[in-house]
């Protein structure tokens, strides 16, 4: 298997975030639109803080809980995670 291209890495992050948000919301991942703001999807502040902790654990990046305001959608947050992980590991995003 060859190296993962940036779009594929971003898709992995978006898929992972979508699944995590769906679990917090108690719905199927297919019901979560990654283009909508997390607050609009119904993610509350406690869940957002918990999600940030999971991001830190899963992706090995430092995440301030305010990141959900700076990158309010799953797509934007996914791109941020990939960029931060790439910076941390020295790989190009």
For each residue, the residues with C-beta under 8 A, 3 or more apart:
1:
2:
3:
4: 8 9 12
5: 8 9
6: 9 10 82 92 93
7: 10 11
8: 4 5 11 12
9: 4 5 6 12 13 82 93
10: 6 7 13 14 78 79 82
11: 7 8 14 15
12: 4 8 9 15 16
13: 9 10 16 17 59 77 78 79 81 82
14: 10 11 17 18 34 74 75 78
15: 11 12 18 19 29
16: 12 13 19 20 58 78
17: 13 14 20 21 34 51 55 74 77 78 81
18: 14 15 21 22 29 32 34 74
19: 15 16 22 23 29
20: 16 17 23 24 51 54
21: 17 18 24 25 32 38 41 43 51 74
22: 18 19 25 26 27 28 29 31 32
23: 19 20 26
24: 20 21 43 47 50 51
25: 21 22 31 32 41 42 43
26: 22 23
27: 22 31 32
28: 22 31 32
29: 15 18 19 22 32
30:
31: 22 25 27 28
32: 18 21 22 25 27 28 29 41 74
33: 36 41
34: 14 17 18 73 74 75 78
35: 73 74 75
36: 33 40 41 73
37: 40 41 72 73
38: 21 41 43 48 68 72 73 74 77
39: 42 43 72
40: 36 37
41: 21 25 32 33 36 37 38
42: 25 39
43: 21 24 25 38 39 47 48 51 68
44: 47 48
45: 48 49
46: 49 50
47: 24 43 44 50 51
48: 38 43 44 45 51 52 65 68
49: 45 46 52 53 65
50: 24 46 47 53 54
51: 17 20 21 24 43 47 48 54 55 68
52: 48 49 55 56 63 64 65 67 68
53: 49 50 56 57 63
54: 20 50 51 57 58
55: 17 51 52 58 59 61 63 77 81
56: 52 53 59 60 61 62 63
57: 53 54 60
58: 16 54 55
59: 13 55 56 81 84 85
60: 56 57 85 88
61: 55 56 81 84 85 88
62: 56 84
63: 52 53 55 56 67 81 84
64: 52 67
65: 48 49 52 68
66: 69 70
67: 52 63 64 70 71 77 80
68: 38 43 48 51 52 65 71 72 77
69: 66 72
70: 66 67 80
71: 67 68 76 77 79 80
72: 37 38 39 68 69 76 77
73: 34 35 36 37 38 76 77
74: 14 17 18 21 32 34 35 38 77 78
75: 14 34 35 78 79
76: 71 72 73 79 80
77: 13 17 38 55 67 68 71 72 73 74 80 81
78: 10 13 14 16 17 34 74 75 81 82
79: 10 13 71 75 76 82 83
80: 67 70 71 76 77 83 84
81: 13 17 55 59 61 63 77 78 84 85
82: 6 9 10 13 78 79 85 86 93
83: 79 80 86 87 93
84: 59 61 62 63 80 81 87 88
85: 59 60 61 81 82 88 89 91 93
86: 82 83 89 90 91 92 93
87: 83 84 90 93
88: 60 61 84 85
89: 85 86
90: 86 87
91: 85 86
92: 6 86
93: 6 9 82 83 85 86 87
